[in-house]
Amino acid sequence: MCLAVPAEVVELRDGDMALVQVGGLRQEISLMLLDGVKVGDYVLVHAGFAIEKVDREEAKKTMELLEELARLEGESEVR
C-alpha cells in the first residue's frame, strides 16, 4: 500500500528542493512535480516528491487521523 502524507513546507532550497515538516520530523523533498509552492504551503509527499498542494485544514485533519491510527495500533501491540 502506498500512502502520501501531508507536510508543511518550511524552507525552499536550490534545485526544486524543499524542507518539509511532518509531525515534528523534517525531511528534504523534491518539488519538481509542482509549480508555485511557497513556505507555509502544505503538500502531499510520496516517495520523496511533493505530488499535490493541499488545503491547510485538510492537511491538519489528515495528520490527526494518522496520529490516531498510530496511537490505536500502538495500543493493540501492547495487548
PDB file with SEQRES, HELIX, SHEET and CRYST1 records, atoms N, CA, C and O in Angstrom:
SEQRES   1 A   79  MET CYS LEU ALA VAL PRO ALA GLU VAL VAL GLU LEU ARG          
SEQRES   2 A   79  ASP GLY ASP MET ALA LEU VAL GLN VAL GLY GLY LEU ARG          
SEQRES   3 A   79  GLN GLU ILE SER LEU MET LEU LEU ASP GLY VAL LYS VAL          
SEQRES   4 A   79  GLY ASP TYR VAL LEU VAL HIS ALA GLY PHE ALA ILE GLU          
SEQRES   5 A   79  LYS VAL ASP ARG GLU GLU ALA LYS LYS THR MET GLU LEU          
SEQRES   6 A   79  LEU GLU GLU LEU ALA ARG LEU GLU GLY GLU SER GLU VAL          
SEQRES   7 A   79  ARG                                                          
HELIX    1 AA1 ARG A   56  VAL A   78  1                                  23    
SHEET    1 AA1 5 LEU A  25  SER A  30  0                                        
SHEET    2 AA1 5 MET A  17  VAL A  22 -1                                        
SHEET    3 AA1 5 VAL A   5  ARG A  13 -1                                        
SHEET    4 AA1 5 TYR A  42  HIS A  46 -1                                        
SHEET    5 AA1 5 PHE A  49  VAL A  54 -1                                        
CRYST1    1.000    1.000    1.000  90.00  90.00  90.00 P 1           1          
ATOM      1  N   MET A   1       0.846  -1.181   0.000  1.00  0.00           N  
ATOM      2  CA  MET A   1       0.000   0.000   0.000  1.00  0.00           C  
ATOM      3  C   MET A   1       0.888   1.238   0.000  1.00  0.00           C  
ATOM      4  O   MET A   1       1.893   1.294   0.708  1.00  0.00           O  
ATOM      5  N   CYS A   2       0.515   2.205  -0.781  1.00  0.00           N  
ATOM      6  CA  CYS A   2       1.237   3.472  -0.848  1.00  0.00           C  
ATOM      7  C   CYS A   2       0.416   4.547  -0.147  1.00  0.00           C  
ATOM      8  O   CYS A   2      -0.813   4.562  -0.220  1.00  0.00           O  
ATOM      9  N   LEU A   3       1.118   5.437   0.529  1.00  0.00           N  
ATOM     10  CA  LEU A   3       0.448   6.484   1.273  1.00  0.00           C  
ATOM     11  C   LEU A   3       1.187   7.793   1.084  1.00  0.00           C  
ATOM     12  O   LEU A   3       2.398   7.871   1.289  1.00  0.00           O  
ATOM     13  N   ALA A   4       0.452   8.818   0.693  1.00  0.00           N  
ATOM     14  CA  ALA A   4       1.019  10.161   0.620  1.00  0.00           C  
ATOM     15  C   ALA A   4       0.667  10.864   1.922  1.00  0.00           C  
ATOM     16  O   ALA A   4      -0.459  10.758   2.409  1.00  0.00           O  
ATOM     17  N   VAL A   5       1.630  11.578   2.481  1.00  0.00           N  
ATOM     18  CA  VAL A   5       1.465  12.219   3.783  1.00  0.00           C  
ATOM     19  C   VAL A   5       1.518  13.732   3.619  1.00  0.00           C  
ATOM     20  O   VAL A   5       2.393  14.242   2.919  1.00  0.00           O  
ATOM     21  N   PRO A   6       0.599  14.461   4.251  1.00  0.00           N  
ATOM     22  CA  PRO A   6       0.666  15.923   4.176  1.00  0.00           C  
ATOM     23  C   PRO A   6       1.831  16.453   4.999  1.00  0.00           C  
ATOM     24  O   PRO A   6       2.113  15.957   6.090  1.00  0.00           O  
ATOM     25  N   ALA A   7       2.502  17.463   4.464  1.00  0.00           N  
ATOM     26  CA  ALA A   7       3.649  18.063   5.139  1.00  0.00           C  
ATOM     27  C   ALA A   7       3.653  19.564   4.872  1.00  0.00           C  
ATOM     28  O   ALA A   7       3.222  20.022   3.814  1.00  0.00           O  
ATOM     29  N   GLU A   8       4.144  20.315   5.846  1.00  0.00           N  
ATOM     30  CA  GLU A   8       4.257  21.762   5.704  1.00  0.00           C  
ATOM     31  C   GLU A   8       5.635  22.118   5.149  1.00  0.00           C  
ATOM     32  O   GLU A   8       6.656  21.625   5.630  1.00  0.00           O  
ATOM     33  N   VAL A   9       5.651  22.968   4.144  1.00  0.00           N  
ATOM     34  CA  VAL A   9       6.916  23.436   3.570  1.00  0.00           C  
ATOM     35  C   VAL A   9       7.487  24.492   4.508  1.00  0.00           C  
ATOM     36  O   VAL A   9       6.859  25.522   4.751  1.00  0.00           O  
ATOM     37  N   VAL A  10       8.689  24.227   5.036  1.00  0.00           N  
ATOM     38  CA  VAL A  10       9.306  25.160   5.982  1.00  0.00           C  
ATOM     39  C   VAL A  10      10.494  25.906   5.386  1.00  0.00           C  
ATOM     40  O   VAL A  10      10.931  26.918   5.934  1.00  0.00           O  
ATOM     41  N   GLU A  11      11.017  25.411   4.265  1.00  0.00           N  
ATOM     42  CA  GLU A  11      12.153  26.084   3.627  1.00  0.00           C  
ATOM     43  C   GLU A  11      12.235  25.662   2.166  1.00  0.00           C  
ATOM     44  O   GLU A  11      12.124  24.479   1.842  1.00  0.00           O  
ATOM     45  N   LEU A  12      12.431  26.644   1.290  1.00  0.00           N  
ATOM     46  CA  LEU A  12      12.688  26.343  -0.120  1.00  0.00           C  
ATOM     47  C   LEU A  12      14.190  26.293  -0.334  1.00  0.00           C  
ATOM     48  O   LEU A  12      14.927  27.134   0.182  1.00  0.00           O  
ATOM     49  N   ARG A  13      14.641  25.304  -1.098  1.00  0.00           N  
ATOM     50  CA  ARG A  13      16.071  25.122  -1.344  1.00  0.00           C  
ATOM     51  C   ARG A  13      16.342  25.137  -2.836  1.00  0.00           C  
ATOM     52  O   ARG A  13      15.419  25.085  -3.648  1.00  0.00           O  
ATOM     53  N   ASP A  14      17.611  25.209  -3.188  1.00  0.00           N  
ATOM     54  CA  ASP A  14      18.005  25.223  -4.604  1.00  0.00           C  
ATOM     55  C   ASP A  14      17.607  23.925  -5.291  1.00  0.00           C  
ATOM     56  O   ASP A  14      17.462  22.880  -4.657  1.00  0.00           O  
ATOM     57  N   GLY A  15      17.433  24.022  -6.612  1.00  0.00           N  
ATOM     58  CA  GLY A  15      17.205  22.837  -7.429  1.00  0.00           C  
ATOM     59  C   GLY A  15      15.863  22.171  -7.214  1.00  0.00           C  
ATOM     60  O   GLY A  15      15.792  20.943  -7.177  1.00  0.00           O  
ATOM     61  N   ASP A  16      14.799  22.939  -7.073  1.00  0.00           N  
ATOM     62  CA  ASP A  16      13.457  22.390  -6.871  1.00  0.00           C  
ATOM     63  C   ASP A  16      13.351  21.498  -5.643  1.00  0.00           C  
ATOM     64  O   ASP A  16      12.585  20.535  -5.640  1.00  0.00           O  
ATOM     65  N   MET A  17      14.106  21.806  -4.609  1.00  0.00           N  
ATOM     66  CA  MET A  17      14.061  21.039  -3.371  1.00  0.00           C  
ATOM     67  C   MET A  17      13.452  21.900  -2.272  1.00  0.00           C  
ATOM     68  O   MET A  17      13.468  23.129  -2.345  1.00  0.00           O  
ATOM     69  N   ALA A  18      12.920  21.237  -1.259  1.00  0.00           N  
ATOM     70  CA  ALA A  18      12.343  21.946  -0.113  1.00  0.00           C  
ATOM     71  C   ALA A  18      12.532  21.110   1.134  1.00  0.00           C  
ATOM     72  O   ALA A  18      12.695  19.892   1.065  1.00  0.00           O  
ATOM     73  N   LEU A  19      12.508  21.777   2.272  1.00  0.00           N  
ATOM     74  CA  LEU A  19      12.496  21.112   3.556  1.00  0.00           C  
ATOM     75  C   LEU A  19      11.064  21.167   4.055  1.00  0.00           C  
ATOM     76  O   LEU A  19      10.458  22.236   4.114  1.00  0.00           O  
ATOM     77  N   VAL A  20      10.523  20.000   4.418  1.00  0.00           N  
ATOM     78  CA  VAL A  20       9.156  19.941   4.933  1.00  0.00           C  
ATOM     79  C   VAL A  20       9.172  19.372   6.346  1.00  0.00           C  
ATOM     80  O   VAL A  20      10.123  18.714   6.771  1.00  0.00           O  
ATOM     81  N   GLN A  21       8.089  19.649   7.050  1.00  0.00           N  
ATOM     82  CA  GLN A  21       7.941  19.140   8.406  1.00  0.00           C  
ATOM     83  C   GLN A  21       6.687  18.286   8.483  1.00  0.00           C  
ATOM     84  O   GLN A  21       5.609  18.689   8.045  1.00  0.00           O  
ATOM     85  N   VAL A  22       6.853  17.086   9.055  1.00  0.00           N  
ATOM     86  CA  VAL A  22       5.744  16.159   9.250  1.00  0.00           C  
ATOM     87  C   VAL A  22       5.808  15.674  10.689  1.00  0.00           C  
ATOM     88  O   VAL A  22       6.727  14.946  11.066  1.00  0.00           O  
ATOM     89  N   GLY A  23       4.846  16.072  11.478  1.00  0.00           N  
ATOM     90  CA  GLY A  23       4.799  15.601  12.856  1.00  0.00           C  
ATOM     91  C   GLY A  23       6.069  15.823  13.649  1.00  0.00           C  
ATOM     92  O   GLY A  23       6.456  14.961  14.438  1.00  0.00           O  
ATOM     93  N   GLY A  24       6.726  16.950  13.464  1.00  0.00           N  
ATOM     94  CA  GLY A  24       7.940  17.247  14.198  1.00  0.00           C  
ATOM     95  C   GLY A  24       9.212  16.773  13.517  1.00  0.00           C  
ATOM     96  O   GLY A  24      10.305  17.168  13.922  1.00  0.00           O  
ATOM     97  N   LEU A  25       9.099  15.939  12.496  1.00  0.00           N  
ATOM     98  CA  LEU A  25      10.257  15.470  11.742  1.00  0.00           C  
ATOM     99  C   LEU A  25      10.420  16.310  10.485  1.00  0.00           C  
ATOM    100  O   LEU A  25       9.439  16.732   9.873  1.00  0.00           O  
ATOM    101  N   ARG A  26      11.663  16.543  10.112  1.00  0.00           N  
ATOM    102  CA  ARG A  26      11.935  17.316   8.894  1.00  0.00           C  
ATOM    103  C   ARG A  26      12.608  16.430   7.863  1.00  0.00           C  
ATOM    104  O   ARG A  26      13.412  15.558   8.191  1.00  0.00           O  
ATOM    105  N   GLN A  27      12.257  16.679   6.596  1.00  0.00           N  
ATOM    106  CA  GLN A  27      12.795  15.881   5.503  1.00  0.00           C  
ATOM    107  C   GLN A  27      12.934  16.759   4.267  1.00  0.00           C  
ATOM    108  O   GLN A  27      12.106  17.635   4.017  1.00  0.00           O  
ATOM    109  N   GLU A  28      13.981  16.516   3.502  1.00  0.00           N  
ATOM    110  CA  GLU A  28      14.150  17.215   2.237  1.00  0.00           C  
ATOM    111  C   GLU A  28      13.396  16.436   1.163  1.00  0.00           C  
ATOM    112  O   GLU A  28      13.505  15.214   1.069  1.00  0.00           O  
ATOM    113  N   ILE A  29      12.626  17.171   0.353  1.00  0.00           N  
ATOM    114  CA  ILE A  29      11.842  16.553  -0.712  1.00  0.00           C  
ATOM    115  C   ILE A  29      12.036  17.322  -2.007  1.00  0.00           C  
ATOM    116  O   ILE A  29      12.584  18.424  -2.017  1.00  0.00           O  
ATOM    117  N   SER A  30      11.583  16.730  -3.089  1.00  0.00           N  
ATOM    118  CA  SER A  30      11.628  17.376  -4.396  1.00  0.00           C  
ATOM    119  C   SER A  30      10.289  18.050  -4.700  1.00  0.00           C  
ATOM    120  O   SER A  30       9.223  17.502  -4.422  1.00  0.00           O  
ATOM    121  N   LEU A  31      10.371  19.249  -5.275  1.00  0.00           N  
ATOM    122  CA  LEU A  31       9.184  19.983  -5.730  1.00  0.00           C  
ATOM    123  C   LEU A  31       9.062  19.962  -7.253  1.00  0.00           C  
ATOM    124  O   LEU A  31       8.260  20.705  -7.818  1.00  0.00           O  
ATOM    125  N   MET A  32       9.849  19.116  -7.921  1.00  0.00           N  
ATOM    126  CA  MET A  32       9.912  19.167  -9.382  1.00  0.00           C  
ATOM    127  C   MET A  32       8.571  18.877 -10.060  1.00  0.00           C  
ATOM    128  O   MET A  32       8.418  19.196 -11.239  1.00  0.00           O  
ATOM    129  N   LEU A  33       7.601  18.290  -9.370  1.00  0.00           N  
ATOM    130  CA  LEU A  33       6.312  17.966  -9.968  1.00  0.00           C  
ATOM    131  C   LEU A  33       5.266  19.067  -9.779  1.00  0.00           C  
ATOM    132  O   LEU A  33       4.171  18.985 -10.334  1.00  0.00           O  
ATOM    133  N   LEU A  34       5.604  20.098  -8.994  1.00  0.00           N  
ATOM    134  CA  LEU A  34       4.651  21.166  -8.694  1.00  0.00           C  
ATOM    135  C   LEU A  34       5.241  22.535  -8.984  1.00  0.00           C  
ATOM    136  O   LEU A  34       6.453  22.732  -8.903  1.00  0.00           O  
ATOM    137  N   ASP A  35       4.375  23.474  -9.321  1.00  0.00           N  
ATOM    138  CA  ASP A  35       4.782  24.863  -9.513  1.00  0.00           C  
ATOM    139  C   ASP A  35       4.150  25.728  -8.429  1.00  0.00           C  
ATOM    140  O   ASP A  35       3.074  25.417  -7.919  1.00  0.00           O  
ATOM    141  N   GLY A  36       4.822  26.803  -8.090  1.00  0.00           N  
ATOM    142  CA  GLY A  36       4.248  27.815  -7.214  1.00  0.00           C  
ATOM    143  C   GLY A  36       4.152  27.450  -5.748  1.00  0.00           C  
ATOM    144  O   GLY A  36       3.333  28.027  -5.033  1.00  0.00           O  
ATOM    145  N   VAL A  37       4.951  26.520  -5.277  1.00  0.00           N  
ATOM    146  CA  VAL A  37       4.928  26.159  -3.862  1.00  0.00           C  
ATOM    147  C   VAL A  37       5.703  27.209  -3.073  1.00  0.00           C  
ATOM    148  O   VAL A  37       6.791  27.624  -3.472  1.00  0.00           O  
ATOM    149  N   LYS A  38       5.118  27.639  -1.926  1.00  0.00           N  
ATOM    150  CA  LYS A  38       5.745  28.647  -1.075  1.00  0.00           C  
ATOM    151  C   LYS A  38       5.904  28.096   0.332  1.00  0.00           C  
ATOM    152  O   LYS A  38       5.248  27.126   0.711  1.00  0.00           O  
ATOM    153  N   VAL A  39       6.785  28.728   1.103  1.00  0.00           N  
ATOM    154  CA  VAL A  39       6.922  28.392   2.515  1.00  0.00           C  
ATOM    155  C   VAL A  39       5.563  28.595   3.186  1.00  0.00           C  
ATOM    156  O   VAL A  39       4.900  29.609   2.970  1.00  0.00           O  
ATOM    157  N   GLY A  40       5.161  27.626   3.995  1.00  0.00           N  
ATOM    158  CA  GLY A  40       3.860  27.681   4.660  1.00  0.00           C  
ATOM    159  C   GLY A  40       2.795  26.874   3.954  1.00  0.00           C  
ATOM    160  O   GLY A  40       1.766  26.555   4.549  1.00  0.00           O  
ATOM    161  N   ASP A  41       3.025  26.534   2.677  1.00  0.00           N  
ATOM    162  CA  ASP A  41       2.080  25.677   1.956  1.00  0.00           C  
ATOM    163  C   ASP A  41       2.141  24.263   2.503  1.00  0.00           C  
ATOM    164  O   ASP A  41       3.147  23.848   3.078  1.00  0.00           O  
ATOM    165  N   TYR A  42       1.061  23.536   2.319  1.00  0.00           N  
ATOM    166  CA  TYR A  42       1.029  22.113   2.650  1.00  0.00           C  
ATOM    167  C   TYR A  42       0.986  21.333   1.350  1.00  0.00           C  
ATOM    168  O   TYR A  42       0.270  21.688   0.414  1.00  0.00           O  
ATOM    169  N   VAL A  43       1.770  20.259   1.308  1.00  0.00           N  
ATOM    170  CA  VAL A  43       1.833  19.405   0.124  1.00  0.00           C  
ATOM    171  C   VAL A  43       1.686  17.955   0.552  1.00  0.00           C  
ATOM    172  O   VAL A  43       2.003  17.593   1.685  1.00  0.00           O  
ATOM    173  N   LEU A  44       1.200  17.130  -0.369  1.00  0.00           N  
ATOM    174  CA  LEU A  44       1.204  15.691  -0.142  1.00  0.00           C  
ATOM    175  C   LEU A  44       2.540  15.162  -0.613  1.00  0.00           C  
ATOM    176  O   LEU A  44       2.965  15.456  -1.730  1.00  0.00           O  
ATOM    177  N   VAL A  45       3.216  14.378   0.231  1.00  0.00           N  
ATOM    178  CA  VAL A  45       4.542  13.846  -0.079  1.00  0.00           C  
ATOM    179  C   VAL A  45       4.442  12.337  -0.249  1.00  0.00           C  
ATOM    180  O   VAL A  45       3.918  11.629   0.611  1.00  0.00           O  
ATOM    181  N   HIS A  46       4.956  11.866  -1.377  1.00  0.00           N  
ATOM    182  CA  HIS A  46       5.012  10.433  -1.648  1.00  0.00           C  
ATOM    183  C   HIS A  46       6.369  10.114  -2.255  1.00  0.00           C  
ATOM    184  O   HIS A  46       6.761  10.709  -3.259  1.00  0.00           O  
ATOM    185  N   ALA A  47       7.080   9.180  -1.648  1.00  0.00           N  
ATOM    186  CA  ALA A  47       8.388   8.718  -2.153  1.00  0.00           C  
ATOM    187  C   ALA A  47       9.361   9.873  -2.366  1.00  0.00           C  
ATOM    188  O   ALA A  47      10.141   9.863  -3.318  1.00  0.00           O  
ATOM    189  N   GLY A  48       9.315  10.874  -1.475  1.00  0.00           N  
ATOM    190  CA  GLY A  48      10.256  11.984  -1.543  1.00  0.00           C  
ATOM    191  C   GLY A  48       9.890  13.087  -2.506  1.00  0.00           C  
ATOM    192  O   GLY A  48      10.687  13.998  -2.732  1.00  0.00           O  
ATOM    193  N   PHE A  49       8.684  13.026  -3.087  1.00  0.00           N  
ATOM    194  CA  PHE A  49       8.221  14.047  -4.030  1.00  0.00           C  
ATOM    195  C   PHE A  49       6.923  14.664  -3.542  1.00  0.00           C  
ATOM    196  O   PHE A  49       6.032  13.959  -3.067  1.00  0.00           O  
ATOM    197  N   ALA A  50       6.816  15.984  -3.659  1.00  0.00           N  
ATOM    198  CA  ALA A  50       5.542  16.655  -3.432  1.00  0.00           C  
ATOM    199  C   ALA A  50       4.695  16.391  -4.673  1.00  0.00           C  
ATOM    200  O   ALA A  50       5.100  16.719  -5.788  1.00  0.00           O  
ATOM    201  N   ILE A  51       3.515  15.796  -4.475  1.00  0.00           N  
ATOM    202  CA  ILE A  51       2.697  15.431  -5.634  1.00  0.00           C  
ATOM    203  C   ILE A  51       1.456  16.291  -5.789  1.00  0.00           C  
ATOM    204  O   ILE A  51       0.809  16.262  -6.836  1.00  0.00           O  
ATOM    205  N   GLU A  52       1.111  17.063  -4.748  1.00  0.00           N  
ATOM    206  CA  GLU A  52      -0.084  17.902  -4.824  1.00  0.00           C  
ATOM    207  C   GLU A  52      -0.072  18.905  -3.685  1.00  0.00           C  
ATOM    208  O   GLU A  52       0.345  18.577  -2.575  1.00  0.00           O  
ATOM    209  N   LYS A  53      -0.530  20.136  -3.951  1.00  0.00           N  
ATOM    210  CA  LYS A  53      -0.745  21.096  -2.873  1.00  0.00           C  
ATOM    211  C   LYS A  53      -2.092  20.780  -2.245  1.00  0.00           C  
ATOM    212  O   LYS A  53      -3.037  20.400  -2.937  1.00  0.00           O  
ATOM    213  N   VAL A  54      -2.175  20.945  -0.902  1.00  0.00           N  
ATOM    214  CA  VAL A  54      -3.424  20.674  -0.198  1.00  0.00           C  
ATOM    215  C   VAL A  54      -3.762  21.833   0.734  1.00  0.00           C  
ATOM    216  O   VAL A  54      -2.894  22.597   1.154  1.00  0.00           O  
ATOM    217  N   ASP A  55      -5.028  21.934   1.034  1.00  0.00           N  
ATOM    218  CA  ASP A  55      -5.548  22.941   1.949  1.00  0.00           C  
ATOM    219  C   ASP A  55      -5.012  22.685   3.363  1.00  0.00           C  
ATOM    220  O   ASP A  55      -4.930  21.536   3.797  1.00  0.00           O  
ATOM    221  N   ARG A  56      -4.656  23.732   4.063  1.00  0.00           N  
ATOM    222  CA  ARG A  56      -4.097  23.641   5.420  1.00  0.00           C  
ATOM    223  C   ARG A  56      -5.020  22.863   6.359  1.00  0.00           C  
ATOM    224  O   ARG A  56      -4.554  21.996   7.098  1.00  0.00           O  
ATOM    225  N   GLU A  57      -6.304  23.156   6.341  1.00  0.00           N  
ATOM    226  CA  GLU A  57      -7.242  22.482   7.249  1.00  0.00           C  
ATOM    227  C   GLU A  57      -7.371  20.995   6.918  1.00  0.00           C  
ATOM    228  O   GLU A  57      -7.421  20.163   7.824  1.00  0.00           O  
ATOM    229  N   GLU A  58      -7.425  20.662   5.645  1.00  0.00           N  
ATOM    230  CA  GLU A  58      -7.499  19.245   5.255  1.00  0.00           C  
ATOM    231  C   GLU A  58      -6.223  18.506   5.647  1.00  0.00           C  
ATOM    232  O   GLU A  58      -6.274  17.355   6.081  1.00  0.00           O  
ATOM    233  N   ALA A  59      -5.085  19.170   5.493  1.00  0.00           N  
ATOM    234  CA  ALA A  59      -3.815  18.555   5.881  1.00  0.00           C  
ATOM    235  C   ALA A  59      -3.812  18.265   7.379  1.00  0.00           C  
ATOM    236  O   ALA A  59      -3.384  17.191   7.801  1.00  0.00           O  
ATOM    237  N   LYS A  60      -4.281  19.204   8.175  1.00  0.00           N  
ATOM    238  CA  LYS A  60      -4.302  19.010   9.630  1.00  0.00           C  
ATOM    239  C   LYS A  60      -5.266  17.900  10.029  1.00  0.00           C  
ATOM    240  O   LYS A  60      -4.962  17.112  10.925  1.00  0.00           O  
ATOM    241  N   LYS A  61      -6.428  17.828   9.374  1.00  0.00           N  
ATOM    242  CA  LYS A  61      -7.375  16.746   9.667  1.00  0.00           C  
ATOM    243  C   LYS A  61      -6.750  15.391   9.335  1.00  0.00           C  
ATOM    244  O   LYS A  61      -6.884  14.437  10.102  1.00  0.00           O  
ATOM    245  N   THR A  62      -6.080  15.310   8.212  1.00  0.00           N  
ATOM    246  CA  THR A  62      -5.440  14.051   7.816  1.00  0.00           C  
ATOM    247  C   THR A  62      -4.366  13.654   8.812  1.00  0.00           C  
ATOM    248  O   THR A  62      -4.277  12.486   9.190  1.00  0.00           O  
ATOM    249  N   MET A  63      -3.541  14.615   9.249  1.00  0.00           N  
ATOM    250  CA  MET A  63      -2.495  14.312  10.222  1.00  0.00           C  
ATOM    251  C   MET A  63      -3.097  13.833  11.550  1.00  0.00           C  
ATOM    252  O   MET A  63      -2.561  12.922  12.182  1.00  0.00           O  
ATOM    253  N   GLU A  64      -4.195  14.439  11.965  1.00  0.00           N  
ATOM    254  CA  GLU A  64      -4.853  13.998  13.199  1.00  0.00           C  
ATOM    255  C   GLU A  64      -5.339  12.558  13.068  1.00  0.00           C  
ATOM    256  O   GLU A  64      -5.206  11.770  14.005  1.00  0.00           O  
ATOM    257  N   LEU A  65      -5.897  12.214  11.920  1.00  0.00           N  
ATOM    258  CA  LEU A  65      -6.356  10.844  11.701  1.00  0.00           C  
ATOM    259  C   LEU A  65      -5.186   9.860  11.689  1.00  0.00           C  
ATOM    260  O   LEU A  65      -5.288   8.773  12.259  1.00  0.00           O  
ATOM    261  N   LEU A  66      -4.082  10.227  11.047  1.00  0.00           N  
ATOM    262  CA  LEU A  66      -2.908   9.351  11.015  1.00  0.00           C  
ATOM    263  C   LEU A  66      -2.321   9.165  12.415  1.00  0.00           C  
ATOM    264  O   LEU A  66      -1.892   8.066  12.767  1.00  0.00           O  
ATOM    265  N   GLU A  67      -2.302  10.235  13.211  1.00  0.00           N  
ATOM    266  CA  GLU A  67      -1.807  10.141  14.580  1.00  0.00           C  
ATOM    267  C   GLU A  67      -2.701   9.239  15.429  1.00  0.00           C  
ATOM    268  O   GLU A  67      -2.207   8.453  16.238  1.00  0.00           O  
ATOM    269  N   GLU A  68      -4.012   9.353  15.243  1.00  0.00           N  
ATOM    270  CA  GLU A  68      -4.955   8.499  15.970  1.00  0.00           C  
ATOM    271  C   GLU A  68      -4.770   7.041  15.566  1.00  0.00           C  
ATOM    272  O   GLU A  68      -4.793   6.158  16.423  1.00  0.00           O  
ATOM    273  N   LEU A  69      -4.590   6.779  14.290  1.00  0.00           N  
ATOM    274  CA  LEU A  69      -4.354   5.420  13.808  1.00  0.00           C  
ATOM    275  C   LEU A  69      -3.077   4.842  14.416  1.00  0.00           C  
ATOM    276  O   LEU A  69      -3.059   3.684  14.834  1.00  0.00           O  
ATOM    277  N   ALA A  70      -2.029   5.628  14.467  1.00  0.00           N  
ATOM    278  CA  ALA A  70      -0.770   5.172  15.059  1.00  0.00           C  
ATOM    279  C   ALA A  70      -0.941   4.885  16.553  1.00  0.00           C  
ATOM    280  O   ALA A  70      -0.392   3.913  17.072  1.00  0.00           O  
ATOM    281  N   ARG A  71      -1.695   5.728  17.225  1.00  0.00           N  
ATOM    282  CA  ARG A  71      -1.938   5.522  18.654  1.00  0.00           C  
ATOM    283  C   ARG A  71      -2.714   4.232  18.878  1.00  0.00           C  
ATOM    284  O   ARG A  71      -2.374   3.449  19.765  1.00  0.00           O  
ATOM    285  N   LEU A  72      -3.754   4.004  18.080  1.00  0.00           N  
ATOM    286  CA  LEU A  72      -4.554   2.787  18.228  1.00  0.00           C  
ATOM    287  C   LEU A  72      -3.726   1.550  17.908  1.00  0.00           C  
ATOM    288  O   LEU A  72      -3.851   0.527  18.581  1.00  0.00           O  
ATOM    289  N   GLU A  73      -2.896   1.635  16.902  1.00  0.00           N  
ATOM    290  CA  GLU A  73      -2.037   0.497  16.562  1.00  0.00           C  
ATOM    291  C   GLU A  73      -1.069   0.205  17.689  1.00  0.00           C  
ATOM    292  O   GLU A  73      -0.816  -0.958  18.004  1.00  0.00           O  
ATOM    293  N   GLY A  74      -0.523   1.244  18.302  1.00  0.00           N  
ATOM    294  CA  GLY A  74       0.385   1.062  19.427  1.00  0.00           C  
ATOM    295  C   GLY A  74      -0.297   0.394  20.595  1.00  0.00           C  
ATOM    296  O   GLY A  74       0.314  -0.428  21.278  1.00  0.00           O  
ATOM    297  N   GLU A  75      -1.548   0.728  20.840  1.00  0.00           N  
ATOM    298  CA  GLU A  75      -2.311   0.109  21.928  1.00  0.00           C  
ATOM    299  C   GLU A  75      -2.565  -1.358  21.637  1.00  0.00           C  
ATOM    300  O   GLU A  75      -2.518  -2.181  22.551  1.00  0.00           O  
ATOM    301  N   SER A  76      -2.835  -1.706  20.377  1.00  0.00           N  
ATOM    302  CA  SER A  76      -3.126  -3.109  20.045  1.00  0.00           C  
ATOM    303  C   SER A  76      -1.870  -3.968  20.148  1.00  0.00           C  
ATOM    304  O   SER A  76      -1.972  -5.169  20.398  1.00  0.00           O  
ATOM    305  N   GLU A  77      -0.683  -3.379  19.960  1.00  0.00           N  
ATOM    306  CA  GLU A  77       0.559  -4.141  20.076  1.00  0.00           C  
ATOM    307  C   GLU A  77       0.867  -4.490  21.527  1.00  0.00           C  
ATOM    308  O   GLU A  77       1.527  -5.494  21.793  1.00  0.00           O  
ATOM    309  N   VAL A  78       0.397  -3.675  22.468  1.00  0.00           N  
ATOM    310  CA  VAL A  78       0.650  -3.900  23.885  1.00  0.00           C  
ATOM    311  C   VAL A  78      -0.157  -5.096  24.380  1.00  0.00           C  
ATOM    312  O   VAL A  78       0.279  -5.823  25.272  1.00  0.00           O  
ATOM    313  N   ARG A  79      -1.309  -5.290  23.809  1.00  0.00           N  
ATOM    314  CA  ARG A  79      -2.207  -6.374  24.269  1.00  0.00           C  
ATOM    315  C   ARG A  79      -1.747  -7.720  23.810  1.00  0.00           C  
ATOM    316  O   ARG A  79      -2.387  -8.727  24.111  1.00  0.00           O  
TER     317      ARG A  79                                                      
END                                                                             
